């Protein structure tokens, strides 16, 4: 039956006209400022592509892509290090509108004499295993060495121990997964074959790869311990009153479950965690729940890994040295004095100043900076002998402030002779800023109430103003302290 829908991608990964929503998604998800539209006729779609600003479509169309009825598509390649006698694979897998990257090295004596072919075999096996793990019924595997297909189909006889094991593996997988092999020419400039090759080399240390992988609809992060994941889930439970964690199910090599919230909108993420490799895979839309989870993952990363991670989340290419240089310029009085627990948050705040364009809500961009201001205010109060906890309470609060007009000021009974006018003005300005912004932006009112005081940032420009104001307030305290 002929399709009566055409998806025109005017600005995206690969601009063009696509016959299915899945193909369209692969070219718009994660692409900042994507321009696309659905049409009922191809002629309308072509008119849309011609109208307005023109993009270089011809050059992009030279990128070879495989489209079929299969649920998943994989590009695999292998590499070999003769000095170490090690081989590795790289695999790029497209599934459910997302992109996953895998790489791993081996030194099995039975396989190593096959050099890079041994790696490509392991890449094909990894792609098949991915399907089995995720209950995918069909996959296209794009390869460049003929044996990857012919050993499986029986066109070539399996003589070596390694190829015999590969054939057995395929026979088991083929009972539940339809594998379609697609031959591509080696080193022909295919974008994803080259990426698979780079991943394989990276696993051998022949070039570098990152701990964070990109998805069009999510992210994957390595080196996340299970205890840390549990702690993050507990923090999300505190952040979102209606947070729910679904039933945990076992998957090969790990566990899988869903987390969800209902407010401010219905949001759901699928979490897959692979214990043996400390790998976390998150799938879902980049909304409040996704952004908060990402911010907690950032706390677990080394500072120089933060730009890499955020580049995958926001599809940017911001160099870590640029972020570090900007960080020092934004915090001239405090860049080497900021508490360790705030360091990552504030690096993210500086990074967020690079995010431009249209968003549905920009609150998440300002959140790291505004959240970091509260502990700095507490430090300022404690440094100057002002209590942050009432006698008998087991939690901190700002009970020392009272409202005067449109500002909050320190109550007279907590003022001391040594408190300068500059300090008193600072803590008043700081707490007033928090009341006006953190309380309204990050605490949701009852949606059924007659008056809703919840604030929403509509543009990245609004968020950047709040980020810069928060950064200035944080740095100002250390300027006062050092005088």
ABEGO torsion letter per residue (X at the ends): XBBABBBBBABBABBEBBABAAAAAAAABGBBGBBBBBBABAAAAAAAAABEBBBBAAAAAABBBBBBABABBBBBBBBBBAAAGBBBBBBBBBBGGBBBBBBBBBABAAAAAAEAAAAAAAAAAAAAAAAAAAGBABBBBBBABAAAAAAAAGABBBABAAAAAAAAAAAAAAAABBBBBBBBBBGAGBAAAAAAAAAAAAAAGABBBBABBBBAAEBBBBGBBAAAAAAAAAAAAAABAABBBBBBBBBBGBBBBBBBBAOABBBBBBBBBBAAAGBBBBBEBBBAAAAAAAAAAAAABBAAAAAAAAAAAAGBBBBAAAAAAAAAAABAAAAAABBAAAAAAAAAAAAAAABBEBBABAAAAAAAAAAAAAAAAAAAAAAAGBBABBBGBABBBBAABBBBEABBBBBAAABBAABBAAAAAAAAAAAAAAAAAAAAAABBBBAABABBABBBBABAAAAAAAAAAAAAAAAAAAAAAAX
